[in-house]
Amino acid sequence: MTAFLLIAGALLAVVLLLLIVPLLRRNRQPPPSDDSREYDIRIARERLEELRKEHARGELSDEEFEQAKVDLEIALAQDLEAVEKGTVKATADRSAIATVIAVIVLVPTIVAGVYLKTGSPDLIDTPPQQMAANTTAKNAAHKPGSIAELVGELEKRMQQEPNNPKGWFLLGRTYMKLKRYDDAVRAFGKLNDLLPNNPTVLISLADALSMQNDGKVPERAVTLLDKVLELDPENPTALWLRGNAAGQRHQDADALKFWARAWPLLAQEPALQQELGNLIRAVEQRSGLKADLPKTPPPIMTAGTNENGTSPAPATGGPSLTVEVALDAELMDKASPDDIVFIYAKAVSGPPMPLAVVRKRVSELPVKVGLNDGMAMMPQMRLSSFPRVKVGARVSKSGRPIPQAGDLQAPEVETPNDSDQPIQLLINSVRQ
């Protein structure tokens, strides 16, 4: 015990010294000028003008241009926030002497009180093997749950709030993510009882029924999709799935009709339009029929296209991170299905500009995304340029990339830029 007190006293003296010396030496700094703010804004404007020129020359698609603008807005917001923090820090009025006195009095008092409450002086005599075992047990007890473990919490909540449509939708989406299709059908069925004749609900239930049936669209799902098309004749998802149902039944003419109606509705989603084009080409080649498409023909399947018709992510040769994002059940009432979710990575040590950003909607949660060099806004600001990065997720209530009070956010996770383990983020707090 005596040895422990001597060691504790020496460490406390060192801590006090480290705290007090900088306080006594610190000189007041004048607040930074507005040059930093003006410089950041000017650089952002110049970059925006470059993006507009690239878009006008056809070097950027509409989707790439919009994504680049969002990335630029995020970067500017981060830079301006950093400048603002610097200004506040520099202009804060402090009294060094008063702070030193407070540190000398409060630190030993607080440390002693806390240690008497929670400490273990005998730990100094504990064998290393026992210390390691205790540490492992504590870490396991505090490890955040996975998406699968969060389902139990949400299920309990729905038992208490069976008439909460947001909860059933989130639970159904989570079941789909976990491939628990029987449970997903049950959850979306409950939701359909609460919100009958809702196209989004009907499509979700039809999709769950299809996955429950090994990807084949059953008759019940066909009935649901036909109902959607009565309510919303230009719903591209319903048209796509209805075409799938016809194609699976070798009703090729009907499949091409449904897909031809969906084709122009996907003009703002080139990747999805290409995937649908591949399906159309395959049925045309198989049946000898021709889809009645607009003037712009569907893209031809190339060697770089996956077997399921989708285009692979651009090969960047750099590292990539897999991120899984879920919404805490306690916050589901604070989010709307159409709220934008920003999933990003930024350098641990470096500029605040995001290295990669993906936009999703709350209705898509839980979701798995990839972050890679192909999402870099500037060549020198790539994921591969920074060995360690912070990965985070935020629900923007305003729909803008600038963080605001009231946004929902997940704690950022620090990781190597080439981690091969999925990074799990739980959106579980409200930004103050």
C-alpha positions in Angstrom: 0.0 0.0 0.0 2.9 2.4 0.8 4.5 1.7 -2.6 1.2 2.5 -4.2 0.8 5.9 -2.4 4.4 6.9 -3.3 3.8 6.0 -7.0 0.4 7.8 -7.0 1.8 10.9 -5.4 4.7 11.1 -7.9 2.4 10.7 -10.9 0.0 13.3 -9.5 2.9 15.8 -9.1 4.0 15.1 -12.7 0.4 15.7 -14.0 0.1 19.0 -12.0 3.4 20.1 -13.5 2.4 19.3 -17.0 -0.9 21.2 -16.5 0.5 24.3 -14.7 3.6 25.1 -16.8 1.7 25.7 -20.1 -0.8 27.8 -18.3 1.9 30.1 -16.8 3.7 30.3 -20.1 0.8 30.9 -22.4 0.6 34.3 -24.0 -2.6 35.8 -25.2 -3.0 35.6 -28.9 -4.8 38.2 -31.0 -7.8 36.7 -32.8 -7.0 35.4 -36.3 -8.0 37.7 -39.2 -10.7 37.0 -41.7 -8.0 36.0 -44.2 -8.4 32.3 -43.6 -12.2 32.4 -44.1 -11.9 34.5 -47.2 -9.2 32.2 -48.6 -11.3 29.1 -48.0 -14.3 30.7 -49.7 -12.2 31.9 -52.7 -10.7 28.4 -53.2 -14.1 26.8 -53.0 -15.5 29.3 -55.6 -12.6 28.6 -58.0 -13.1 24.9 -57.6 -16.8 25.2 -58.3 -16.1 27.2 -61.4 -13.8 24.4 -62.6 -16.5 21.8 -61.9 -19.0 23.8 -64.0 -16.5 24.0 -66.9 -15.8 20.2 -66.7 -19.6 19.6 -66.6 -20.2 21.8 -69.6 -17.4 20.0 -71.5 -19.1 16.7 -70.8 -16.2 15.5 -68.6 -18.6 15.1 -65.7 -22.1 13.5 -65.8 -25.0 15.2 -64.0 -24.7 12.8 -61.2 -20.9 13.3 -60.8 -21.3 17.0 -61.0 -23.9 17.1 -58.2 -21.8 14.7 -56.0 -18.7 16.9 -56.6 -20.7 20.0 -55.5 -21.9 18.3 -52.3 -18.3 17.2 -51.5 -17.2 20.8 -52.1 -19.9 22.1 -49.7 -18.9 19.6 -47.1 -15.2 20.6 -47.4 -16.0 24.3 -47.2 -18.2 23.8 -44.1 -15.5 21.8 -42.4 -12.9 24.5 -43.1 -15.1 27.3 -42.0 -16.0 25.4 -38.8 -12.3 25.0 -38.1 -11.6 28.7 -38.6 -14.5 29.5 -36.2 -13.2 27.2 -33.6 -9.8 28.8 -33.9 -11.3 32.3 -33.5 -13.3 31.3 -30.4 -10.2 29.7 -28.9 -8.0 32.7 -29.6 -10.3 35.3 -28.2 -11.4 33.5 -25.1 -10.7 35.6 -21.9 -8.9 33.5 -19.3 -7.0 34.2 -16.2 -3.9 32.1 -16.0 -3.3 32.6 -12.3 -6.9 31.7 -11.4 -6.7 28.6 -13.5 -3.4 27.5 -11.9 -4.9 27.8 -8.4 -8.0 25.9 -9.5 -5.9 23.1 -11.0 -3.8 22.8 -7.9 -6.8 22.6 -5.6 -9.3 20.7 -7.7 -7.2 18.0 -9.5 -5.9 16.3 -6.4 -9.3 16.5 -4.7 -11.2 15.1 -7.7 -8.6 12.4 -8.4 -8.7 11.2 -4.7 -12.4 11.2 -4.6 -12.9 9.3 -7.8 -10.2 6.8 -6.9 -11.6 6.1 -3.4 -14.9 5.4 -5.1 -13.8 3.2 -8.0 -10.1 2.5 -7.6 -8.2 -0.7 -6.5 -4.9 0.1 -4.7 -4.2 -3.7 -4.4 -4.1 -3.9 -8.2 -0.4 -3.1 -8.1 0.1 -6.6 -6.5 -2.2 -8.4 -9.0 -0.4 -10.9 -11.3 -0.2 -9.8 -15.0 -2.3 -12.8 -16.1 -5.2 -11.8 -13.9 -5.0 -8.2 -15.0 -5.2 -9.2 -18.6 -8.2 -11.4 -17.9 -10.0 -8.7 -16.1 -9.3 -6.2 -18.9 -10.6 -8.6 -21.5 -13.8 -9.2 -19.6 -14.4 -5.4 -19.2 -13.9 -4.7 -22.8 -16.3 -7.5 -23.8 -18.9 -6.0 -21.5 -18.6 -2.6 -23.1 -18.3 -3.6 -26.7 -21.0 -2.0 -28.9 -23.5 -4.4 -30.3 -23.7 -5.4 -34.0 -26.6 -4.7 -36.2 -27.9 -8.2 -35.5 -27.8 -7.5 -31.8 -29.7 -4.2 -32.2 -32.6 -6.1 -33.6 -33.6 -7.4 -30.2 -33.9 -3.8 -28.9 -36.0 -2.8 -31.8 -38.2 -5.9 -31.4 -38.9 -5.1 -27.8 -39.8 -1.5 -28.7 -42.3 -2.7 -31.3 -43.9 -4.9 -28.7 -44.5 -1.7 -26.7 -45.4 0.4 -29.7 -47.2 -1.9 -32.2 -48.8 1.0 -34.0 -45.5 2.8 -34.8 -45.1 2.6 -38.7 -41.5 4.0 -38.6 -40.5 1.2 -36.3 -42.0 -1.6 -38.5 -40.3 -0.1 -41.5 -36.9 0.1 -39.8 -37.3 -3.4 -38.5 -38.3 -4.8 -41.9 -35.3 -3.1 -43.5 -33.0 -4.6 -40.8 -34.5 -8.1 -41.3 -33.9 -7.7 -45.1 -30.3 -6.7 -44.4 -29.8 -9.8 -42.2 -31.5 -12.0 -44.8 -34.3 -12.9 -42.3 -36.9 -12.8 -45.0 -39.7 -14.5 -43.1 -39.4 -11.9 -40.4 -39.2 -9.1 -43.0 -42.5 -10.3 -44.5 -44.1 -10.2 -41.1 -42.8 -6.7 -40.3 -43.8 -5.3 -43.7 -47.2 -7.0 -43.3 -47.7 -5.2 -40.0 -46.7 -2.0 -41.7 -49.1 -2.6 -44.6 -51.9 -3.0 -42.0 -51.1 0.4 -40.6 -50.5 2.1 -43.9 -52.6 0.4 -46.6 -52.3 1.4 -50.2 -48.9 3.1 -49.6 -46.6 2.4 -52.7 -43.4 2.3 -50.7 -44.9 -0.2 -48.2 -46.4 -2.4 -51.0 -43.1 -2.5 -52.9 -41.2 -3.4 -49.7 -43.6 -6.2 -48.9 -43.4 -7.5 -52.5 -39.6 -7.4 -52.4 -39.5 -9.3 -49.1 -41.9 -11.9 -50.5 -39.7 -12.4 -53.5 -36.6 -12.8 -51.4 -38.5 -15.2 -49.2 -39.2 -17.2 -52.5 -35.5 -17.4 -53.5 -35.7 -14.3 -55.7 -38.7 -15.5 -57.7 -41.7 -13.0 -57.6 -44.7 -15.0 -56.3 -48.3 -14.3 -57.2 -49.0 -12.4 -54.0 -46.1 -10.0 -54.8 -47.4 -9.6 -58.4 -50.8 -8.5 -57.0 -49.1 -6.0 -54.7 -47.0 -4.6 -57.6 -50.1 -4.2 -59.8 -51.7 -2.3 -57.0 -48.7 0.0 -56.8 -49.0 0.7 -60.6 -52.7 1.6 -60.1 -51.7 4.1 -57.5 -48.5 5.3 -59.2 -48.2 4.2 -62.9 -44.7 5.7 -63.2 -43.1 4.1 -60.2 -39.8 2.8 -61.7 -39.2 0.2 -58.9 -42.6 -1.3 -59.3 -42.2 -1.4 -63.1 -38.8 -3.0 -62.8 -40.0 -5.7 -60.4 -43.2 -6.3 -62.4 -41.0 -6.8 -65.5 -38.9 -9.3 -63.5 -42.0 -11.2 -62.6 -43.1 -11.4 -66.3 -39.6 -12.4 -67.4 -39.5 -15.2 -64.8 -42.7 -16.5 -66.3 -41.3 -16.3 -69.8 -43.8 -13.6 -70.6 -41.0 -11.7 -72.5 -43.3 -9.3 -74.4 -44.8 -8.1 -71.1 -41.4 -7.9 -69.4 -40.1 -5.6 -72.2 -43.2 -3.4 -71.9 -42.8 -2.9 -68.2 -39.0 -2.3 -68.5 -39.5 0.1 -71.5 -41.8 2.2 -69.2 -39.2 2.2 -66.5 -36.3 3.0 -68.8 -36.8 6.8 -69.2 -37.7 7.2 -65.5 -34.1 6.2 -64.6 -32.4 9.0 -66.6 -31.0 10.5 -63.4 -29.7 7.1 -62.3 -27.2 6.0 -65.0 -25.9 3.0 -63.1 -29.5 1.6 -62.6 -30.4 2.5 -66.2 -27.4 0.5 -67.5 -28.4 -2.4 -65.3 -32.0 -2.3 -66.7 -30.5 -2.0 -70.2 -28.6 -5.2 -69.7 -31.7 -7.0 -68.7 -33.5 -5.6 -71.8 -30.7 -6.7 -74.1 -30.7 -10.2 -72.6 -34.4 -10.7 -73.1 -34.3 -9.2 -76.6 -31.5 -11.6 -77.6 -33.4 -14.6 -76.1 -36.8 -13.8 -77.5 -36.1 -12.0 -80.8 -38.4 -9.2 -79.6 -37.6 -5.5 -79.4 -38.4 -3.2 -76.6 -40.2 0.0 -77.5 -37.6 2.4 -76.0 -37.0 6.1 -76.4 -34.4 7.3 -78.9 -31.5 6.7 -76.5 -30.8 2.9 -76.7 -29.9 0.9 -73.6 -26.2 0.4 -73.0 -24.7 -2.7 -74.4 -23.4 -5.3 -71.9 -19.6 -5.1 -71.9 -16.9 -7.3 -70.5 -16.6 -5.0 -67.5 -20.2 -5.7 -66.5 -21.1 -8.1 -63.7 -23.1 -11.2 -64.3 -26.2 -9.6 -62.6 -26.0 -6.7 -65.0 -24.5 -4.1 -62.7 -21.3 -2.2 -63.3 -18.5 -2.8 -60.8 -17.0 0.1 -58.9 -14.2 1.9 -60.7 -10.9 0.2 -60.3 -8.8 2.7 -58.3 -6.0 0.4 -57.1 -6.2 2.0 -53.7 -7.6 0.9 -50.4 -11.3 0.7 -49.7 -13.4 0.5 -46.6 -16.7 -1.3 -46.0 -19.0 0.6 -43.7 -22.3 -0.6 -42.2 -24.6 2.0 -40.9 -27.7 1.5 -38.7 -30.1 3.9 -36.9 -30.7 3.4 -33.2 -34.2 2.5 -32.3 -34.4 5.3 -29.8 -33.9 7.9 -32.5 -36.3 6.5 -35.2 -39.0 9.0 -34.2 -36.6 11.8 -34.9 -35.8 10.8 -38.4 -37.9 10.8 -41.6 -37.5 8.2 -44.4 -36.5 10.9 -46.8 -33.8 12.5 -44.6 -30.3 12.5 -46.2 -27.6 10.3 -44.6 -24.0 11.3 -45.2 -21.4 8.5 -44.8 -17.8 9.8 -44.9 -14.2 9.2 -44.2 -11.7 12.0 -43.4 -8.1 12.1 -42.3 -7.2 11.7 -38.6 -4.3 14.1 -39.1 -4.8 16.4 -42.0 -7.3 18.8 -43.6 -11.0 18.5 -42.5 -12.0 17.9 -46.1 -13.7 14.5 -46.5 -11.7 11.9 -48.5 -14.8 10.0 -49.6 -18.6 10.6 -49.1 -21.7 8.6 -49.9 -25.2 9.9 -49.7 -28.1 7.7 -48.7 -31.6 8.1 -47.2 -32.9 7.0 -43.9 -35.3 4.7 -45.7 -32.3 2.7 -46.9 -30.9 2.1 -43.4 -29.4 -0.2 -42.4 -27.1 0.0 -45.3 -23.6 -1.2 -46.4 -21.4 1.1 -48.5 -17.9 1.2 -49.8 -15.5 4.1 -49.5 -12.5 4.3 -51.9 -10.2 6.5 -53.8 -12.7 6.8 -56.7 -14.8 9.1 -54.4 -12.0 11.7 -53.9 -12.9 15.3 -54.7 -9.3 16.3 -55.3 -6.4 14.0 -56.5 -4.2 14.9 -53.5 -7.1 14.2 -51.0 -7.5 10.5 -51.5 -8.2 7.7 -49.0 -4.8 6.2 -49.9 -3.0 9.4 -49.0 -3.7 9.1 -45.3 -2.7 5.9 -43.3 -5.4 6.5 -40.6 -8.9 7.9 -41.2 -12.0 8.6 -39.2 -15.3 7.2 -40.5 -18.6 8.6 -39.5 -22.3 8.9 -40.5 -24.8 11.8 -40.0 -28.5 12.2 -40.7 -28.9 15.8 -42.0 -32.3 17.2 -41.0 -31.7 20.1 -43.5 -30.5 17.9 -46.3 -27.3 20.0 -46.5 -23.8 18.7 -45.9 -23.1 21.5 -43.3 -23.6 20.0 -39.8 -26.3 21.6 -37.7 -27.8 21.3 -34.3 -30.5 18.6 -34.4 -28.7 16.4 -36.9 -28.4 12.7 -35.9 -24.9 11.3 -35.8 -22.8 8.2 -35.1 -19.6 8.4 -33.1 -16.6 8.5 -35.5 -14.5 5.4 -35.7 -10.7 5.7 -36.3 -9.3 2.9 -38.5 -6.4 2.2 -40.9 -7.3 3.2 -44.5 -6.9 -0.4 -45.7 -8.9 -2.2 -43.0 -10.5 -5.4 -44.3 -13.1 -5.6 -41.5 -16.5 -4.0 -41.9 -16.8 -0.8 -39.9 -20.1 -0.7 -38.0 -21.6 2.7 -37.2 -24.7 3.3 -35.1 -26.4 6.6 -35.4 -27.4 7.1 -31.8 -27.0 10.8 -30.7 -28.4 14.2 -31.6 -25.9 17.0 -32.5 -26.1 19.8 -30.0 
